[in-house]
Amino acid sequence: MLKKFMSVSFGFIYLFSFSQSSEKLHQRAIVADTHNDILSTIVQKGYDLGNDLKDKTHTDLSRLKKGGVDIQIFSIFCDERYGKGTAFNYALREMDTLQQVVLRNPDKIMLVQNPAQLKSAIRAGKIAGLTGVEGGHMIEDRMDYLDSFYKRGARYMTLTWNNSTSWASSAADESKGQLPFGSKGLTAFGKQVVQHMNELGMMVDVSHVGEQTFRDVITTTSKPVIASHSSVYGLCAHPRNLKDDQILAIGKNGGVIFINFYSGFIDSNYMRSKAVFLQFHKQETDSLIQLKWPMYEVEDWLSKKYAAETELFRPKLEQLIDHFDYIIKLIGVDHVGLGSDFDGIESAPQGLDGVENFPRITQALLQRGYNKKDINKILGENFLRVFKSVSSSNN
Ligand SMILES: [Zn+2]
């Protein structure tokens, strides 16, 4: 009996010190997340990121701090309802909003545009905030708008969102067999956009793009590319996820895949359960669609309203770790990072309720057998490498 008691308490002490050392490792590491959609939410709802937004959003400034996040790339986003004459201005409005957040919270967050500024923000114990433009439609087919985004501090552009542009086809369109401009991939202008981003020192983001666009990007770019928020097709067959040949190509290119936490990209059972859930609430779904809500907002609203139901089909955290494992086995530990998509997704795996839970990923990686050196790469060093290498000629 004594022996049993001793081994139980030893187990408890072991687990306690394990989680303590994992927390220490996480807080000491540089943690970068390359995709967070909170700006769209605060522009639409008028929330203040300096306030406690728990139970309303995945993100606020104090929870970013609690989650040990040192570098946050905020997504600048509007959907396909914005186009010529409106999309660029909407993007600037989101950038202005982030600037206001920074002006109101100068002790917590700093906007940075290059590796040197990033370093000084981290040294000062502040969150280094950057922006990435999610959707090439926001340049409205104008190269000078791309220049403006760069000058305002945008350091990546996702060439398409779910909608294709007139110069790049999206994963959503290509997977449905659609040819948005009579063909697919990058047009001649699309290739110029990629080359100009290379010259500027802006990371080319291949999340959301179609497979032909991806291939054209890889043969056009002279610098490493990123997938700012994508997961693995081999584990969850969704058109937004990356297939093995794409993962191998990013490895060869020296780029980085930042894993998206969305339950629907992690576990293929999730989409099936979600379809049943939406069918169950069909009347409400239909009435919101009639009010012209986009489907992603309907799903988000219903998931929050019926949280107890959607809780039942969240994947396990270990399943997210499987996506890291998969990429690391295929192309090594230098090409993977965190691209949460928090506040752009209605569901994340169990235990990941918001940005405050990033330390749980470190704990799960340790439990999976990764060492400190590998974990530091995954959490932030891989991002720093690709950011430095893309901006090198400019800073
Ligand atoms: Zn996205």
Residues whose N, C-alpha, C, O or C-beta is under 5 A from the ligand:
A	BS01	ZN	none
